[in-house]
């Protein structure tokens, strides 16, 4: 069953109308968490993000991440801090799927 929650940028389908209203990914995120930020912005616009478990794709992220360039760990940490600061006053529990 589909769930309403932030979805990974590895396999996002974004409608043109949504891009026109919400914009593109926030460039403040150097590496990571920009997809979660985008979904939270989509929710704030009154739209939905739907996780569809039957969708399937192969994402070769491990190929990229296995060749860690200098500074990548810092970029990821910076992005996490950016997300936490941006949504520090926001209750995000409504966007977390229930585990059964």
N, CA, C and O atoms as CSV, one atom per row, in Angstrom:
chain,resi,resn,atom,element,x,y,z
A,1,UNK,N,N,0.840,-1.176,0.000
A,1,UNK,CA,C,0.000,0.000,0.000
A,1,UNK,C,C,0.892,1.248,0.000
A,1,UNK,O,O,1.846,1.308,0.775
A,2,UNK,N,N,0.614,2.225,-0.830
A,2,UNK,CA,C,1.415,3.449,-0.857
A,2,UNK,C,C,1.368,4.190,0.477
A,2,UNK,O,O,0.357,4.154,1.178
A,3,UNK,N,N,2.464,4.858,0.823
A,3,UNK,CA,C,2.533,5.632,2.061
A,3,UNK,C,C,2.887,7.078,1.738
A,3,UNK,O,O,3.654,7.347,0.813
A,4,UNK,N,N,2.323,8.006,2.507
A,4,UNK,CA,C,2.632,9.423,2.346
A,4,UNK,C,C,3.795,9.764,3.255
A,4,UNK,O,O,3.629,9.876,4.469
A,5,UNK,N,N,4.976,9.930,2.671
A,5,UNK,CA,C,6.174,10.211,3.449
A,5,UNK,C,C,7.251,10.742,2.497
A,5,UNK,O,O,7.117,10.608,1.281
A,6,UNK,N,N,8.317,11.344,3.038
A,6,UNK,CA,C,9.410,11.747,2.148
A,6,UNK,C,C,9.950,10.538,1.389
A,6,UNK,O,O,10.045,9.442,1.941
A,7,UNK,N,N,10.297,10.740,0.138
A,7,UNK,CA,C,10.800,9.657,-0.700
A,7,UNK,C,C,12.197,9.999,-1.205
A,7,UNK,O,O,12.547,11.171,-1.342
A,8,UNK,N,N,12.980,8.983,-1.476
A,8,UNK,CA,C,14.346,9.186,-1.920
A,8,UNK,C,C,14.412,9.854,-3.288
A,8,UNK,O,O,13.585,9.593,-4.162
A,9,UNK,N,N,15.391,10.705,-3.456
A,9,UNK,CA,C,15.610,11.359,-4.738
A,9,UNK,C,C,16.150,10.400,-5.784
A,9,UNK,O,O,16.220,10.750,-6.962
A,10,UNK,N,N,16.534,9.195,-5.376
A,10,UNK,CA,C,17.046,8.214,-6.328
A,10,UNK,C,C,15.986,7.783,-7.329
A,10,UNK,O,O,16.304,7.311,-8.421
A,11,UNK,N,N,14.728,7.948,-6.952
A,11,UNK,CA,C,13.651,7.550,-7.849
A,11,UNK,C,C,12.424,8.421,-7.591
A,11,UNK,O,O,11.389,7.935,-7.135
A,12,UNK,N,N,12.552,9.701,-7.887
A,12,UNK,CA,C,11.432,10.623,-7.726
A,12,UNK,C,C,10.860,10.960,-9.092
A,12,UNK,O,O,11.589,11.154,-10.065
A,13,UNK,N,N,9.560,11.022,-9.137
A,13,UNK,CA,C,8.851,11.541,-10.298
A,13,UNK,C,C,8.202,12.833,-9.826
A,13,UNK,O,O,7.331,12.807,-8.956
A,14,UNK,N,N,8.614,13.956,-10.387
A,14,UNK,CA,C,8.106,15.255,-9.962
A,14,UNK,C,C,7.376,15.884,-11.135
A,14,UNK,O,O,7.950,16.081,-12.206
A,15,UNK,N,N,6.135,16.189,-10.929
A,15,UNK,CA,C,5.331,16.817,-11.985
A,15,UNK,C,C,5.812,18.246,-12.233
A,15,UNK,O,O,6.282,18.926,-11.320
A,16,UNK,N,N,5.686,18.683,-13.472
A,16,UNK,CA,C,6.113,20.027,-13.859
A,16,UNK,C,C,5.420,21.096,-13.020
A,16,UNK,O,O,6.047,22.071,-12.607
A,17,UNK,N,N,4.129,20.911,-12.770
A,17,UNK,CA,C,3.374,21.887,-11.975
A,17,UNK,C,C,3.963,22.019,-10.577
A,17,UNK,O,O,3.983,23.109,-10.005
A,18,UNK,N,N,4.440,20.912,-10.032
A,18,UNK,CA,C,5.046,20.928,-8.705
A,18,UNK,C,C,6.381,21.681,-8.750
A,18,UNK,O,O,6.667,22.502,-7.878
A,19,UNK,N,N,7.179,21.400,-9.756
A,19,UNK,CA,C,8.452,22.133,-9.913
A,19,UNK,C,C,8.214,23.628,-10.050
A,19,UNK,O,O,8.951,24.436,-9.485
A,20,UNK,N,N,7.184,23.992,-10.802
A,20,UNK,CA,C,6.882,25.406,-11.016
A,20,UNK,C,C,6.497,26.093,-9.709
A,20,UNK,O,O,6.847,27.252,-9.489
A,21,UNK,N,N,5.777,25.380,-8.841
A,21,UNK,CA,C,5.333,25.991,-7.584
A,21,UNK,C,C,6.371,25.868,-6.473
A,21,UNK,O,O,6.659,26.845,-5.782
A,22,UNK,N,N,6.929,24.680,-6.298
A,22,UNK,CA,C,7.821,24.409,-5.176
A,22,UNK,C,C,9.266,24.803,-5.502
A,22,UNK,O,O,10.028,25.183,-4.613
A,23,UNK,N,N,9.629,24.708,-6.764
A,23,UNK,CA,C,11.005,24.997,-7.165
A,23,UNK,C,C,11.810,23.714,-7.290
A,23,UNK,O,O,11.259,22.615,-7.353
A,24,UNK,N,N,13.109,23.878,-7.325
A,24,UNK,CA,C,14.033,22.751,-7.468
A,24,UNK,C,C,14.702,22.480,-6.126
A,24,UNK,O,O,14.392,23.132,-5.129
A,25,UNK,N,N,15.607,21.529,-6.104
A,25,UNK,CA,C,16.337,21.215,-4.874
A,25,UNK,C,C,17.070,22.453,-4.355
A,25,UNK,O,O,17.563,23.268,-5.135
A,26,UNK,N,N,17.132,22.578,-3.053
A,26,UNK,CA,C,17.811,23.682,-2.375
A,26,UNK,C,C,19.322,23.455,-2.453
A,26,UNK,O,O,19.822,22.431,-1.988
A,27,UNK,N,N,20.036,24.394,-3.032
A,27,UNK,CA,C,21.488,24.257,-3.216
A,27,UNK,C,C,22.274,24.385,-1.916
A,27,UNK,O,O,23.490,24.191,-1.913
A,28,UNK,N,N,21.601,24.710,-0.805
A,28,UNK,CA,C,22.282,24.764,0.489
A,28,UNK,C,C,22.718,23.370,0.940
A,28,UNK,O,O,23.597,23.229,1.789
A,29,UNK,N,N,22.096,22.349,0.364
A,29,UNK,CA,C,22.447,20.974,0.708
A,29,UNK,C,C,23.558,20.518,-0.231
A,29,UNK,O,O,23.345,20.380,-1.435
A,30,UNK,N,N,24.742,20.286,0.327
A,30,UNK,CA,C,25.885,19.929,-0.505
A,30,UNK,C,C,25.842,18.473,-0.950
A,30,UNK,O,O,26.158,18.160,-2.098
A,31,UNK,N,N,25.447,17.575,-0.029
A,31,UNK,CA,C,25.372,16.162,-0.399
A,31,UNK,C,C,24.499,15.429,0.605
A,31,UNK,O,O,24.896,15.198,1.748
A,32,UNK,N,N,23.330,15.076,0.169
A,32,UNK,CA,C,22.419,14.326,1.015
A,32,UNK,C,C,21.364,15.212,1.658
A,32,UNK,O,O,21.593,16.395,1.911
A,33,UNK,N,N,20.222,14.626,1.914
A,33,UNK,CA,C,19.088,15.234,2.600
A,33,UNK,C,C,18.321,16.244,1.764
A,33,UNK,O,O,17.275,16.724,2.200
A,34,UNK,N,N,18.806,16.581,0.583
A,34,UNK,CA,C,18.076,17.522,-0.273
A,34,UNK,C,C,16.762,16.930,-0.752
A,34,UNK,O,O,15.801,17.661,-0.994
A,35,UNK,N,N,16.714,15.614,-0.891
A,35,UNK,CA,C,15.465,14.976,-1.311
A,35,UNK,C,C,14.423,15.025,-0.197
A,35,UNK,O,O,13.239,15.231,-0.466
A,36,UNK,N,N,14.849,14.839,1.043
A,36,UNK,CA,C,13.925,14.940,2.173
A,36,UNK,C,C,13.432,16.384,2.301
A,36,UNK,O,O,12.240,16.619,2.500
A,37,UNK,N,N,14.341,17.341,2.189
A,37,UNK,CA,C,13.957,18.749,2.229
A,37,UNK,C,C,12.934,19.059,1.140
A,37,UNK,O,O,11.949,19.754,1.386
A,38,UNK,N,N,13.170,18.546,-0.053
A,38,UNK,CA,C,12.238,18.803,-1.155
A,38,UNK,C,C,10.849,18.255,-0.821
A,38,UNK,O,O,9.842,18.932,-1.032
A,39,UNK,N,N,10.801,17.042,-0.305
A,39,UNK,CA,C,9.511,16.450,0.045
A,39,UNK,C,C,8.816,17.271,1.127
A,39,UNK,O,O,7.603,17.469,1.058
A,40,UNK,N,N,9.543,17.745,2.105
A,40,UNK,CA,C,8.934,18.569,3.157
A,40,UNK,C,C,8.394,19.875,2.584
A,40,UNK,O,O,7.356,20.363,3.031
A,41,UNK,N,N,9.075,20.435,1.614
A,41,UNK,CA,C,8.581,21.638,0.942
A,41,UNK,C,C,7.324,21.323,0.134
A,41,UNK,O,O,6.404,22.137,0.066
A,42,UNK,N,N,7.290,20.146,-0.472
A,42,UNK,CA,C,6.109,19.712,-1.219
A,42,UNK,C,C,4.924,19.583,-0.266
A,42,UNK,O,O,3.829,20.056,-0.569
A,43,UNK,N,N,5.141,18.945,0.883
A,43,UNK,CA,C,4.070,18.832,1.882
A,43,UNK,C,C,3.592,20.210,2.310
A,43,UNK,O,O,2.388,20.437,2.431
A,44,UNK,N,N,4.523,21.134,2.542
A,44,UNK,CA,C,4.164,22.489,2.993
A,44,UNK,C,C,3.329,23.222,1.944
A,44,UNK,O,O,2.554,24.117,2.281
A,45,UNK,N,N,3.484,22.842,0.672
A,45,UNK,CA,C,2.706,23.474,-0.395
A,45,UNK,C,C,1.297,22.888,-0.515
A,45,UNK,O,O,0.503,23.324,-1.348
A,46,UNK,N,N,0.999,21.901,0.325
A,46,UNK,CA,C,-0.308,21.260,0.267
A,46,UNK,C,C,-0.356,20.063,-0.656
A,46,UNK,O,O,-1.424,19.486,-0.865
A,47,UNK,N,N,0.765,19.684,-1.205
A,47,UNK,CA,C,0.837,18.531,-2.113
A,47,UNK,C,C,1.250,17.286,-1.324
A,47,UNK,O,O,1.464,17.352,-0.114
A,48,UNK,N,N,1.356,16.178,-2.007
A,48,UNK,CA,C,1.743,14.929,-1.375
A,48,UNK,C,C,2.953,14.321,-2.066
A,48,UNK,O,O,3.192,14.536,-3.254
A,49,UNK,N,N,3.704,13.562,-1.292
A,49,UNK,CA,C,4.740,12.670,-1.812
A,49,UNK,C,C,4.252,11.267,-1.466
A,49,UNK,O,O,3.866,11.002,-0.327
A,50,UNK,N,N,4.268,10.406,-2.414
A,50,UNK,CA,C,3.762,9.057,-2.203
A,50,UNK,C,C,4.888,8.061,-2.442
A,50,UNK,O,O,5.523,8.070,-3.497
A,51,UNK,N,N,5.125,7.219,-1.473
A,51,UNK,CA,C,6.055,6.107,-1.629
A,51,UNK,C,C,5.275,4.933,-2.176
A,51,UNK,O,O,4.301,4.486,-1.570
A,52,UNK,N,N,5.699,4.440,-3.312
A,52,UNK,CA,C,5.018,3.312,-3.942
A,52,UNK,C,C,5.950,2.102,-3.877
A,52,UNK,O,O,6.908,2.029,-4.645
A,53,UNK,N,N,5.688,1.156,-2.979
A,53,UNK,CA,C,6.603,0.039,-2.790
A,53,UNK,C,C,6.741,-0.889,-3.995
A,53,UNK,O,O,7.708,-1.648,-4.067
A,54,UNK,N,N,5.814,-0.852,-4.929
A,54,UNK,CA,C,5.954,-1.728,-6.098
A,54,UNK,C,C,6.905,-1.145,-7.141
A,54,UNK,O,O,7.320,-1.853,-8.059
A,55,UNK,N,N,7.255,0.137,-7.012
A,55,UNK,CA,C,8.234,0.725,-7.932
A,55,UNK,C,C,9.612,0.169,-7.597
A,55,UNK,O,O,9.970,0.036,-6.427
A,56,UNK,N,N,10.369,-0.149,-8.617
A,56,UNK,CA,C,11.668,-0.776,-8.402
A,56,UNK,C,C,12.697,-0.181,-9.359
A,56,UNK,O,O,12.411,0.034,-10.537
A,57,UNK,N,N,13.885,0.081,-8.845
A,57,UNK,CA,C,14.970,0.594,-9.683
A,57,UNK,C,C,16.297,0.153,-9.076
A,57,UNK,O,O,16.379,-0.139,-7.883
A,58,UNK,N,N,17.313,0.108,-9.895
A,58,UNK,CA,C,18.660,-0.160,-9.413
A,58,UNK,C,C,19.398,1.168,-9.366
A,58,UNK,O,O,19.490,1.881,-10.365
A,59,UNK,N,N,19.918,1.483,-8.198
A,59,UNK,CA,C,20.622,2.748,-7.996
A,59,UNK,C,C,22.066,2.423,-7.660
A,59,UNK,O,O,22.331,1.743,-6.668
A,60,UNK,N,N,22.992,2.892,-8.462
A,60,UNK,CA,C,24.409,2.562,-8.291
A,60,UNK,C,C,25.115,3.536,-7.358
A,60,UNK,O,O,26.265,3.905,-7.600
A,61,UNK,N,N,24.442,3.951,-6.304
A,61,UNK,CA,C,25.029,4.895,-5.365
A,61,UNK,C,C,26.307,4.348,-4.753
A,61,UNK,O,O,27.257,5.099,-4.534
A,62,UNK,N,N,26.344,3.057,-4.475
A,62,UNK,CA,C,27.526,2.492,-3.841
A,62,UNK,C,C,28.763,2.639,-4.719
A,62,UNK,O,O,29.877,2.720,-4.201
A,63,UNK,N,N,28.586,2.674,-6.035
A,63,UNK,CA,C,29.731,2.917,-6.913
A,63,UNK,C,C,30.327,4.294,-6.660
A,63,UNK,O,O,31.546,4.450,-6.586
A,64,UNK,N,N,29.473,5.274,-6.530
A,64,UNK,CA,C,29.933,6.634,-6.279
A,64,UNK,C,C,30.497,6.754,-4.867
A,64,UNK,O,O,31.590,7.285,-4.670
A,65,UNK,N,N,29.754,6.263,-3.897
A,65,UNK,CA,C,30.145,6.425,-2.498
A,65,UNK,C,C,31.372,5.605,-2.139
A,65,UNK,O,O,32.037,5.913,-1.150
A,66,UNK,N,N,31.695,4.574,-2.907
A,66,UNK,CA,C,32.889,3.776,-2.604
A,66,UNK,C,C,34.169,4.529,-2.947
A,66,UNK,O,O,35.247,4.173,-2.473
A,67,UNK,N,N,34.052,5.561,-3.764
A,67,UNK,CA,C,35.214,6.399,-4.115
A,67,UNK,C,C,35.027,7.755,-3.440
A,67,UNK,O,O,34.768,8.761,-4.100
A,68,UNK,N,N,35.159,7.763,-2.136
A,68,UNK,CA,C,34.872,8.951,-1.346
A,68,UNK,C,C,35.888,10.055,-1.632
A,68,UNK,O,O,37.063,9.919,-1.290
A,69,UNK,N,N,35.443,11.154,-2.261
A,69,UNK,CA,C,36.359,12.268,-2.459
A,69,UNK,C,C,36.626,12.970,-1.136
A,69,UNK,O,O,35.807,12.924,-0.218
A,70,UNK,N,N,37.760,13.608,-1.052
A,70,UNK,CA,C,38.095,14.337,0.165
A,70,UNK,C,C,37.010,15.376,0.452
A,70,UNK,O,O,36.622,16.141,-0.430
A,71,UNK,N,N,36.540,15.392,1.661
A,71,UNK,CA,C,35.526,16.353,2.049
A,71,UNK,C,C,34.106,15.829,2.006
A,71,UNK,O,O,33.200,16.492,2.513
A,72,UNK,N,N,33.876,14.657,1.418
A,72,UNK,CA,C,32.515,14.154,1.281
A,72,UNK,C,C,31.846,13.963,2.639
A,72,UNK,O,O,30.672,14.299,2.796
A,73,UNK,N,N,32.568,13.432,3.619
A,73,UNK,CA,C,31.983,13.248,4.947
A,73,UNK,C,C,31.539,14.588,5.519
A,73,UNK,O,O,30.485,14.678,6.149
A,74,UNK,N,N,32.327,15.612,5.305
A,74,UNK,CA,C,31.979,16.951,5.779
A,74,UNK,C,C,30.748,17.465,5.051
A,74,UNK,O,O,29.871,18.064,5.675
A,75,UNK,N,N,30.664,17.243,3.742
A,75,UNK,CA,C,29.508,17.690,2.967
A,75,UNK,C,C,28.235,17.042,3.501
A,75,UNK,O,O,27.214,17.708,3.676
A,76,UNK,N,N,28.304,15.739,3.758
A,76,UNK,CA,C,27.133,15.029,4.265
A,76,UNK,C,C,26.737,15.546,5.648
A,76,UNK,O,O,25.552,15.742,5.920
A,77,UNK,N,N,27.709,15.764,6.514
A,77,UNK,CA,C,27.424,16.303,7.849
A,77,UNK,C,C,26.830,17.702,7.755
A,77,UNK,O,O,25.891,18.035,8.478
A,78,UNK,N,N,27.379,18.513,6.869
A,78,UNK,CA,C,26.854,19.867,6.671
A,78,UNK,C,C,25.402,19.823,6.209
A,78,UNK,O,O,24.577,20.613,6.668
A,79,UNK,N,N,25.092,18.907,5.306
A,79,UNK,CA,C,23.718,18.785,4.807
A,79,UNK,C,C,22.764,18.354,5.918
A,79,UNK,O,O,21.643,18.856,6.009
A,80,UNK,N,N,23.206,17.431,6.754
A,80,UNK,CA,C,22.360,16.986,7.867
A,80,UNK,C,C,22.091,18.163,8.816
A,80,UNK,O,O,20.961,18.360,9.264
A,81,UNK,N,N,23.134,18.938,9.117
A,81,UNK,CA,C,22.959,20.109,9.986
A,81,UNK,C,C,22.032,21.139,9.334
A,81,UNK,O,O,21.231,21.773,10.019
A,82,UNK,N,N,22.138,21.303,8.031
A,82,UNK,CA,C,21.266,22.230,7.312
A,82,UNK,C,C,19.810,21.799,7.453
A,82,UNK,O,O,18.943,22.627,7.732
A,83,UNK,N,N,19.536,20.509,7.260
A,83,UNK,CA,C,18.166,20.003,7.394
A,83,UNK,C,C,17.653,20.205,8.818
A,83,UNK,O,O,16.535,20.678,9.020
A,84,UNK,N,N,18.469,19.846,9.795
A,84,UNK,CA,C,18.048,19.977,11.202
A,84,UNK,C,C,17.759,21.428,11.555
A,84,UNK,O,O,16.780,21.716,12.243
A,85,UNK,N,N,18.595,22.338,11.094
A,85,UNK,CA,C,18.386,23.763,11.394
A,85,UNK,C,C,17.145,24.299,10.686
A,85,UNK,O,O,16.371,25.059,11.268
A,86,UNK,N,N,16.961,23.904,9.439
A,86,UNK,CA,C,15.841,24.402,8.647
A,86,UNK,C,C,14.501,23.983,9.231
A,86,UNK,O,O,13.526,24.729,9.146
A,87,UNK,N,N,14.444,22.787,9.827
A,87,UNK,CA,C,13.183,22.251,10.332
A,87,UNK,C,C,13.192,22.071,11.855
A,87,UNK,O,O,12.442,21.252,12.387
A,88,UNK,N,N,14.025,22.822,12.545
A,88,UNK,CA,C,14.153,22.690,14.002
A,88,UNK,C,C,12.831,22.920,14.721
A,88,UNK,O,O,12.570,22.298,15.750
A,89,UNK,N,N,12.010,23.792,14.198
A,89,UNK,CA,C,10.742,24.121,14.848
A,89,UNK,C,C,9.549,23.384,14.229
A,89,UNK,O,O,8.399,23.717,14.517
A,90,UNK,N,N,9.814,22.399,13.393
A,90,UNK,CA,C,8.756,21.687,12.677
A,90,UNK,C,C,8.569,20.290,13.251
A,90,UNK,O,O,9.538,19.556,13.444
A,91,UNK,N,N,7.320,19.925,13.523
A,91,UNK,CA,C,7.012,18.568,13.964
A,91,UNK,C,C,6.939,17.679,12.730
A,91,UNK,O,O,6.021,17.802,11.920
A,92,UNK,N,N,7.896,16.799,12.595
A,92,UNK,CA,C,7.982,15.951,11.402
A,92,UNK,C,C,7.368,14.567,11.610
A,92,UNK,O,O,7.401,13.744,10.695
A,93,UNK,N,N,6.819,14.293,12.772
A,93,UNK,CA,C,6.301,12.955,13.034
A,93,UNK,C,C,5.167,12.558,12.097
A,93,UNK,O,O,4.966,11.370,11.843
A,94,UNK,N,N,4.426,13.529,11.583
A,94,UNK,CA,C,3.323,13.209,10.664
A,94,UNK,C,C,3.829,12.597,9.348
A,94,UNK,O,O,3.062,11.960,8.626
A,95,UNK,N,N,5.106,12.788,9.042
A,95,UNK,CA,C,5.648,12.314,7.775
A,95,UNK,C,C,6.431,11.017,7.921
A,95,UNK,O,O,7.043,10.549,6.960
A,96,UNK,N,N,6.416,10.440,9.100
A,96,UNK,CA,C,7.157,9.210,9.330
A,96,UNK,C,C,6.192,8.033,9.251
A,96,UNK,O,O,5.199,7.999,9.977
A,97,UNK,N,N,6.471,7.071,8.380
A,97,UNK,CA,C,5.547,5.937,8.261
A,97,UNK,C,C,5.533,5.107,9.529
A,97,UNK,O,O,6.546,4.973,10.215
A,98,UNK,N,N,4.382,4.560,9.826
A,98,UNK,CA,C,4.244,3.672,10.985
A,98,UNK,C,C,4.832,2.310,10.632
A,98,UNK,O,O,4.601,1.787,9.543
A,99,UNK,N,N,5.580,1.755,11.547
A,99,UNK,CA,C,6.134,0.416,11.342
A,99,UNK,C,C,5.240,-0.583,12.035
A,99,UNK,O,O,4.842,-0.395,13.185
A,100,UNK,N,N,4.935,-1.627,11.335
A,100,UNK,CA,C,4.058,-2.659,11.904
A,100,UNK,C,C,4.832,-3.922,12.149
A,100,UNK,O,O,4.270,-4.908,12.626
